[in-house]
Amino acid sequence: MNTQQPFRAEEVHKAKERHLAENAKLHAKLDVSSKSYTTSSASGSIAYVFAYLQCDCYLQFPGGPNLTFNGKGLVVGLGATGSLGGQASFNVDPNTLAGASGVTFEAAGLGVGAGGFQVTWYLNGTYIGHGEFYGAGVQIGTPGGGWGSFS
């Protein structure tokens, strides 16, 4: 048995504990029973070329507002979708998102056999919403993320 292994296991354990505790503190204000704001209509597209990622989403909420999300980021790979229909839901009032600073996102494929992509949005590191956009045979490969803004 390697004498360093017990030390390494404890080190990784402590790092995971620290990460989970920090994550829990960051998202402590989330309330699963709080009001959700779901789009009445949504579309999105994503493109990535080598290290550059572009994510555009158009979100319409019942009674307004209509928001556009433009995100840029980093990813390794090649791929693109056309405009895909979908839906998004937020745990913050969409009227507060236009012009908000500190917006970041993660984008990934929907999964094996499913065509399309998903976007998860954060505001100052805290989860605020999620969208899914579908298209037959359309799939992005490598997950990526970056920063953006709602207008």
C-alpha positions in Angstrom: 0.0 0.0 0.0 1.3 3.4 -0.9 1.9 5.5 2.3 0.7 8.7 0.5 -2.7 7.2 -0.4 -4.4 7.8 3.0 -3.2 11.4 3.0 -4.4 11.9 -0.6 -7.8 10.4 0.2 -8.2 12.7 3.2 -7.1 15.7 1.1 -9.6 15.0 -1.6 -12.3 14.4 1.0 -11.7 17.7 2.6 -11.7 19.5 -0.7 -15.1 17.9 -1.7 -16.5 18.9 1.7 -15.3 22.4 1.3 -16.8 22.6 -2.3 -20.2 21.2 -1.1 -20.3 23.5 1.9 -19.5 26.6 -0.2 -22.0 25.5 -2.9 -24.7 25.0 -0.3 -24.0 28.5 1.2 -24.1 30.1 -2.3 -27.5 28.5 -3.1 -29.0 28.7 0.5 -31.7 31.2 -0.6 -33.2 28.8 -3.2 -36.7 27.7 -2.4 -38.2 24.9 -4.5 -41.7 26.0 -3.6 -41.1 29.6 -4.8 -42.8 31.0 -7.8 -41.5 30.1 -11.2 -41.6 32.2 -14.3 -41.9 30.0 -17.4 -41.8 31.2 -21.0 -44.9 31.1 -23.3 -42.5 30.8 -26.3 -38.8 30.4 -26.6 -36.2 29.7 -29.2 -32.4 29.3 -29.1 -29.3 28.6 -31.1 -25.8 27.7 -30.3 -22.6 27.7 -32.3 -19.0 26.8 -31.4 -15.9 27.0 -33.4 -12.7 25.7 -31.9 -12.5 27.7 -28.6 -15.4 30.2 -29.2 -19.0 29.6 -28.1 -22.0 31.8 -29.0 -25.4 31.2 -27.4 -28.5 33.2 -28.3 -31.9 32.7 -26.8 -35.2 34.5 -27.4 -37.6 34.3 -24.5 -41.2 35.5 -24.3 -43.1 35.4 -21.0 -46.9 35.6 -20.7 -47.8 39.3 -20.4 -44.1 40.2 -21.0 -41.3 40.9 -21.0 -39.6 39.5 -24.1 -35.9 38.9 -23.5 -32.9 38.2 -25.6 -30.0 36.4 -24.1 -26.6 36.8 -25.9 -23.8 34.7 -24.4 -20.2 34.2 -25.3 -17.8 31.7 -23.9 -15.2 29.0 -24.3 -15.5 25.4 -25.5 -13.4 23.0 -27.5 -14.9 21.6 -30.6 -17.0 22.4 -33.7 -20.8 22.5 -34.0 -23.9 24.6 -34.5 -27.7 24.5 -34.4 -30.2 26.6 -36.2 -33.0 28.3 -34.3 -34.6 25.6 -32.1 -37.9 25.9 -30.2 -38.0 25.2 -26.5 -38.9 26.5 -23.1 -37.2 28.2 -20.2 -38.1 28.7 -16.6 -36.6 31.1 -14.0 -36.9 31.5 -10.2 -36.4 35.3 -10.5 -38.8 37.8 -12.0 -37.8 38.1 -15.7 -38.4 41.9 -15.5 -35.3 42.1 -13.4 -33.0 40.4 -15.9 -32.7 43.0 -18.7 -29.3 44.7 -18.2 -28.4 42.7 -15.1 -24.6 42.3 -14.7 -22.9 39.1 -13.4 -24.9 36.7 -15.7 -23.1 33.5 -16.6 -24.3 30.3 -18.3 -23.5 26.7 -19.0 -24.6 25.0 -22.2 -24.6 21.2 -23.0 -26.4 18.7 -25.2 -29.6 17.3 -24.0 -28.3 13.7 -23.7 -27.8 10.5 -25.7 -30.4 10.1 -28.4 -32.0 13.5 -27.8 -31.6 16.4 -30.2 -31.0 19.8 -28.9 -29.2 21.6 -26.1 -29.8 23.0 -22.6 -28.7 26.2 -21.0 -28.5 26.9 -17.3 -28.2 30.5 -16.2 -26.6 32.0 -13.1 -26.6 35.5 -11.6 -23.5 36.3 -9.5 -22.9 32.6 -9.2 -26.4 31.7 -8.0 -28.7 29.6 -10.1 -31.6 31.6 -11.7 -33.0 29.5 -14.6 -32.9 26.7 -17.1 -33.9 26.3 -20.7 -34.1 23.4 -23.2 -34.2 23.7 -26.9 -35.1 20.8 -29.2 -34.4 19.8 -32.8 -34.5 16.4 -34.6 -31.0 15.2 -35.1 -29.4 18.3 -33.8 -26.8 17.8 -31.0 -23.9 19.8 -29.6 -21.0 17.7 -28.4 -18.8 19.4 -25.8 -20.4 21.3 -22.9 -19.2 24.9 -22.4 -20.1 28.1 -20.8 -19.3 31.7 -20.4 -20.9 35.1 -19.7 -23.7 37.0 -21.3 -26.5 39.5 -20.9 -30.3 39.8 -21.2 -31.8 42.6 -23.1 
